[in-house]
Amino acid sequence: MTQILHSADVLALRMRAQWLAPQCAGSGTHTSAVMTPGSGADRIAAVAQHMLATQGQDWRSARWALGVRAPGTTVTDVHDAFAAGQIVQSWPMRGTLHVVHAADIGWMQGVTNHRVLAGAPARRKMLGLTDAALERLIDVSLAALRGGATLDRDALSTAWTEAGIEWQTGWRYHVIWWLCQNGLATFGPVRESGEPLLVRADEWITAPRTLTGDEALATLASRYARARGPVRDRDFAWWTGLTVREARRGLSLAREAGTLDTAVCGAADGPVVWLDPAQLDTAQIDSAQLDPAQLEIHPAWQLLPAFDEHLLGYADREAQLAPDHFAHIVPGRNGMFLATAVEAGRVRGTWKRGSRVRSGIEVTPLPGERVDGAGLTAPLAAWHAFHGTESLPPTVHAAAETPAPQVTASETPASRNPRSTKK
């Protein structure tokens, strides 16, 4: 009989899948970073591997997205995982920068590149970048990176100048993106005061996983759902940038392989959702009784980073976020997702670092919501410990006003393809 899941079930299962809540005993296939043996860097790498890809366009947020799922780790552990070649920063899909386990970046691009590379010629035409110039820039870049060299964008463009190439400012982002998107380069080790440096992928990634064709598509579907399920087919299409038809095929292939199963939401004729078969174990959930407040989240309150997969992992986000509140999470519907204060999986407010010296974080409740300042004590202490900064009390502002236009918690055109401007 098909399992029926209610909104509370979806929320509970998504929080567990995302390693934002403890896993259920006896679940078999599920673990968490808390249970992962090894160093802090190993635990960070385990998070990256489990999540498949986490948003990476905001460097500070990208690091905390890993750390919040591996309690007790630090920024240094994230940097160590980069330095060890366990994780990389690159463009696996949607033309959006992500942090990915090093072994996975190549095969993921093999599944999704046809969607993002198709528009590259038109972009180069607009930039005035000819194919011959691009080829020359690629050759010089790979030569400059040969032998384990690490370069930031300025050093890379200096190499172009020294090679006698008259390049234009607008070309640099595109060339670096092209190098990474095609698996020729990636961002690896982190310089002491900055973000990851560019390296040759063939030298840096020593043990790439090789997957192609239907196997790769099915793996993409099953691992996406395992880290975020329950999900709908349009969630998978949104997240990967694949067409809905391609997404449905991948999900079906994963089900045939036994790595995914289906349930329905709300009623027997409700929308179909996909999830790891272990999530359907009746020992894990009581679909008629489970209440969000019963989620075993320690602490109940969490401070999640901007662009976190808690919201960015889905097109349909209503289990986590009230539809009327979406405009406060993405002001102006510009694709810039704010950091969120979350209670038992539900978004209650937004937060940011204080702008004054020795000021703690500033939290703004969403309209009609209340943020418990005392409840933020533990997650705030964890955030400070991760960054190695002094723990300061938060400032909780008055609730935000309700915006005039009403939007949904689902994907908006402006949030469809957030792009980094930092590389």
C-alpha positions in Angstrom: 0.0 0.0 0.0 1.3 3.5 -0.9 2.4 5.4 2.2 0.6 8.7 2.8 2.7 11.5 4.2 1.4 14.7 5.8 3.2 18.0 5.9 4.7 17.2 9.3 6.1 14.0 8.0 7.7 15.7 5.1 9.3 18.3 7.4 10.6 15.6 9.8 12.0 13.4 7.1 13.6 16.3 5.2 15.3 17.5 8.4 16.7 14.0 9.1 17.7 13.6 5.4 19.6 16.9 5.5 21.5 15.9 8.7 19.8 18.7 10.6 18.1 16.3 13.0 19.2 13.0 14.6 18.7 9.9 12.5 16.2 7.3 13.7 17.5 4.2 15.3 17.5 1.1 13.2 17.2 3.1 9.9 19.8 0.9 8.3 21.2 3.2 5.6 21.2 6.5 7.4 23.9 8.0 9.4 25.1 11.5 10.2 28.2 13.5 10.6 28.0 13.0 14.4 28.5 9.3 13.8 31.2 9.6 11.2 34.6 8.5 12.5 37.8 10.4 11.7 39.1 13.9 11.9 37.1 17.1 11.7 38.1 17.3 8.0 36.8 13.7 7.5 33.5 14.7 9.1 33.2 17.8 6.9 34.0 15.6 3.8 31.3 13.2 4.9 28.7 16.0 5.0 29.8 17.1 1.5 29.5 13.6 0.2 26.1 13.0 1.8 24.7 16.3 0.6 26.1 15.7 -2.9 26.4 19.5 -3.5 25.9 22.5 -1.2 25.5 26.1 -2.4 29.0 27.7 -2.6 28.5 31.2 -4.0 28.8 32.8 -0.6 32.0 31.6 0.9 31.2 32.2 4.6 27.8 30.6 4.2 29.2 27.7 2.3 31.5 26.8 5.1 28.8 27.0 7.8 26.5 24.9 5.7 29.0 22.1 6.2 29.8 22.9 9.8 26.2 23.1 11.0 25.8 19.5 9.8 28.9 18.3 11.6 28.7 19.7 15.1 32.0 20.3 16.8 33.9 21.0 13.7 35.5 24.3 12.8 36.4 26.5 9.8 39.9 25.1 10.0 38.4 21.6 9.5 36.7 22.9 6.3 39.9 24.3 5.0 41.7 21.1 5.9 39.2 19.1 3.9 39.9 21.4 0.9 43.6 21.1 1.4 43.5 17.3 1.5 41.6 17.2 -1.8 38.5 15.7 -0.1 36.2 18.5 -1.2 36.3 21.1 -4.0 34.4 24.2 -5.1 33.1 24.2 -8.7 30.0 24.4 -10.9 28.3 21.0 -11.0 25.0 22.2 -12.3 22.7 25.3 -13.1 25.8 27.4 -13.6 25.9 27.9 -9.9 29.0 27.5 -7.7 28.7 24.6 -5.1 30.9 22.7 -2.7 31.2 19.1 -3.8 33.0 16.0 -2.7 36.0 15.8 -5.0 35.1 12.3 -6.3 31.7 13.4 -7.4 32.2 16.6 -9.4 33.2 15.0 -12.7 30.4 12.5 -13.1 27.8 15.1 -12.0 29.0 17.5 -14.7 28.7 14.7 -17.2 25.0 14.4 -16.4 24.2 18.1 -16.3 26.6 19.9 -18.7 24.4 19.6 -21.7 22.0 22.0 -20.0 24.5 24.8 -19.1 27.1 24.6 -21.8 24.5 25.1 -24.6 24.3 28.8 -23.8 28.1 29.4 -23.6 28.6 30.3 -27.3 26.0 33.1 -27.1 27.6 34.4 -23.9 31.0 34.5 -25.6 29.6 36.3 -28.6 28.2 38.9 -26.3 31.6 39.2 -24.6 33.5 39.4 -27.8 35.5 36.3 -26.9 36.3 34.2 -30.0 36.7 30.4 -30.0 40.4 30.9 -30.9 41.0 33.3 -28.0 39.2 30.9 -25.6 41.4 28.0 -26.7 44.5 30.1 -26.3 43.4 31.2 -22.8 42.7 27.6 -21.8 46.1 26.4 -23.0 47.9 29.1 -21.1 45.8 28.5 -18.0 46.4 24.8 -17.9 50.2 25.4 -18.4 50.3 27.9 -15.6 48.5 25.4 -13.3 50.7 22.4 -14.3 52.8 20.7 -11.6 50.5 21.4 -8.7 50.5 25.2 -9.0 47.7 27.0 -7.2 46.5 30.4 -8.5 43.9 33.0 -7.6 42.1 34.8 -10.4 44.5 37.7 -10.4 47.5 35.4 -10.7 45.8 33.5 -13.5 45.0 36.6 -15.5 48.6 37.8 -15.0 49.7 34.5 -16.7 47.5 35.5 -19.6 49.1 38.9 -19.8 52.6 37.5 -19.6 51.7 35.1 -22.5 50.9 38.1 -24.6 47.1 37.7 -24.6 45.2 41.0 -24.8 42.2 39.8 -22.7 39.2 41.9 -21.6 38.0 42.2 -18.0 34.6 40.5 -18.8 36.3 37.4 -20.1 37.9 36.3 -16.8 34.8 35.0 -15.1 33.7 33.1 -18.2 37.1 31.5 -18.8 37.4 30.3 -15.2 33.8 29.0 -15.3 34.5 27.3 -18.6 37.6 25.6 -17.2 35.8 24.3 -14.1 32.5 23.5 -15.9 34.4 21.2 -18.3 36.4 19.5 -15.6 39.7 21.0 -16.6 40.2 22.9 -13.3 38.6 23.2 -9.9 38.9 25.3 -6.8 40.9 23.3 -4.2 43.2 24.4 -1.3 42.3 27.5 0.6 44.7 30.4 1.0 45.1 31.6 4.6 42.9 34.7 4.3 40.7 33.9 1.3 38.7 31.4 -0.7 39.8 28.3 -2.5 42.5 28.6 -5.2 42.3 27.3 -8.7 44.1 24.0 -9.5 44.2 21.5 -12.4 41.5 18.9 -11.8 43.4 16.1 -13.4 46.3 16.6 -10.9 44.2 17.6 -7.8 41.4 15.0 -7.9 43.2 11.7 -7.5 40.3 9.3 -7.2 37.4 10.5 -9.3 34.3 8.3 -9.4 33.4 7.2 -13.0 29.7 7.1 -13.8 28.1 7.6 -17.2 24.7 7.3 -18.9 21.7 5.9 -17.1 23.8 4.8 -14.1 24.9 8.4 -13.6 21.4 9.8 -13.9 20.0 7.3 -11.5 22.7 7.9 -9.0 22.2 11.6 -9.2 18.5 11.1 -8.5 18.9 8.7 -5.7 21.6 10.7 -3.9 19.7 13.9 -4.3 16.6 12.4 -2.8 18.5 10.6 0.0 19.9 13.9 1.2 16.7 15.9 0.9 13.7 13.6 0.6 10.8 13.5 0.3 11.0 15.4 -3.0 8.9 15.9 -6.0 10.1 15.5 -9.6 10.0 19.2 -10.1 12.3 19.6 -7.0 14.9 17.4 -8.7 14.5 19.2 -12.0 14.9 22.6 -10.2 17.9 21.5 -8.2 19.8 20.0 -11.1 18.7 22.2 -13.9 17.5 19.2 -15.9 14.2 19.1 -17.7 11.2 17.7 -15.8 11.3 14.8 -18.3 14.9 14.1 -17.6 14.3 14.3 -13.9 11.4 11.9 -14.0 13.5 9.4 -16.0 16.3 9.6 -13.4 13.9 9.1 -10.5 12.3 6.1 -12.3 15.7 4.6 -13.0 16.6 4.9 -9.3 13.3 3.3 -8.3 14.0 0.4 -10.7 17.4 0.0 -9.1 15.8 -0.1 -5.7 17.5 3.0 -4.4 14.3 5.1 -4.3 10.7 4.6 -3.5 7.5 6.7 -3.7 4.8 8.0 -1.3 2.0 10.5 -1.7 1.3 13.7 0.2 -1.9 14.5 2.0 -4.2 11.9 0.5 -4.2 8.7 -1.6 -4.6 10.9 -4.7 -2.1 13.5 -3.6 1.2 14.4 -5.3 3.9 11.8 -5.6 7.1 12.2 -3.7 10.3 10.3 -3.9 12.6 9.3 -1.0 15.0 6.7 0.2 13.2 3.4 0.9 14.6 3.5 4.5 12.6 6.6 5.1 9.4 4.7 4.6 10.2 2.3 7.5 7.1 2.5 9.8 9.4 2.4 12.8 10.7 5.9 11.8 7.5 7.8 11.3 3.9 7.8 12.3 2.3 9.6 9.4 -1.0 10.2 11.2 0.4 11.6 14.5 3.8 13.2 14.0 3.9 16.8 15.0 6.8 19.2 14.1 7.3 20.0 17.7 8.2 16.3 18.4 11.3 16.5 16.1 14.3 15.5 18.1 16.4 18.4 17.1 19.1 19.4 19.6 19.0 22.4 19.9 15.4 23.0 18.8 16.6 26.3 17.3 19.1 26.5 14.6 21.0 29.2 12.7 21.3 28.2 9.1 23.4 30.1 6.6 22.3 32.1 3.6 21.6 29.8 0.5 21.3 26.8 2.7 20.0 23.5 1.2 17.2 23.6 3.9 15.4 25.9 1.4 17.5 25.9 -1.8 17.3 22.1 -2.1 13.7 22.3 -3.2 11.3 24.2 -5.5 8.4 23.4 -3.1 9.4 24.6 0.3 6.1 25.0 2.1 6.9 22.3 4.7 9.8 24.5 5.9 8.5 28.0 5.1 5.1 29.7 5.2 4.3 30.9 1.7 3.6 34.4 2.8 7.1 34.7 4.2 9.1 33.9 1.1 9.5 37.6 0.1 11.3 38.2 3.4 13.7 35.3 2.8 14.5 36.5 -0.8 13.9 40.3 -0.6 13.1 41.7 -4.0 12.9 38.1 -5.4 16.5 38.6 -6.5 17.7 35.1 -5.9 19.7 36.1 -2.7 18.4 33.8 0.0 19.0 35.3 3.5 20.3 33.3 6.5 17.5 31.8 8.6 16.6 31.2 12.2 14.8 27.9 12.3 12.7 26.2 15.0 12.1 22.5 14.7 12.6 22.8 11.0 10.3 25.8 10.4 11.8 29.2 9.4 10.9 31.7 12.0 13.2 34.6 11.1 16.3 35.9 9.3 19.6 36.8 10.9 22.9 38.5 10.0 26.1 39.5 11.7 26.0 42.7 13.6 27.6 45.7 11.9 29.1 47.3 15.0 32.3 46.3 16.8 31.6 43.7 19.5 28.0 43.3 18.4 26.4 39.9 18.2 24.1 38.6 15.5 20.9 40.4 14.7 17.7 38.4 14.3 14.5 39.6 12.7 11.4 37.5 13.2 9.1 36.9 10.2 5.6 38.5 10.3 3.5 36.8 13.0 6.5 34.7 14.2 8.4 34.9 17.5 12.1 34.2 17.9 13.2 32.9 21.3 16.4 34.7 22.2 17.2 32.2 24.9 16.7 29.3 22.5 19.4 30.8 20.2 22.0 30.4 23.0 23.2 27.0 22.0 23.2 27.4 18.2 24.9 30.8 18.5 27.6 29.3 20.7 28.1 26.6 18.1 28.4 29.2 15.3 31.0 31.2 17.3 32.9 28.0 18.2 33.0 27.0 14.5 34.4 30.4 13.5 36.6 30.8 16.5 35.0 34.1 17.5 33.9 35.5 20.8 30.4 34.5 21.8 28.2 37.5 22.1 24.4 37.8 22.9 22.1 38.2 20.0 19.9 41.2 19.3 16.3 40.2 18.4 14.5 43.0 16.5 10.7 43.5 16.1 9.0 41.2 13.6 9.2 42.2 10.0 6.2 43.8 8.4 4.1 41.8 6.0 4.9 42.7 2.4 2.2 44.0 0.2 2.6 41.4 -2.7 2.0 37.8 -1.8 4.3 35.1 -3.2 4.7 31.4 -2.7 7.5 29.5 -1.1 8.2 27.8 -4.4 10.8 28.7 -6.9 10.5 32.2 -8.5 12.0 33.2 -11.8 14.5 35.5 -10.0 15.6 32.6 -7.7 15.9 30.1 -10.6 19.6 30.5 -11.2 21.6 32.5 -8.6 25.1 33.1 -10.0 28.3 33.9 -8.2 30.1 37.2 -8.9 33.0 36.3 -6.7 35.1 34.2 -9.0 
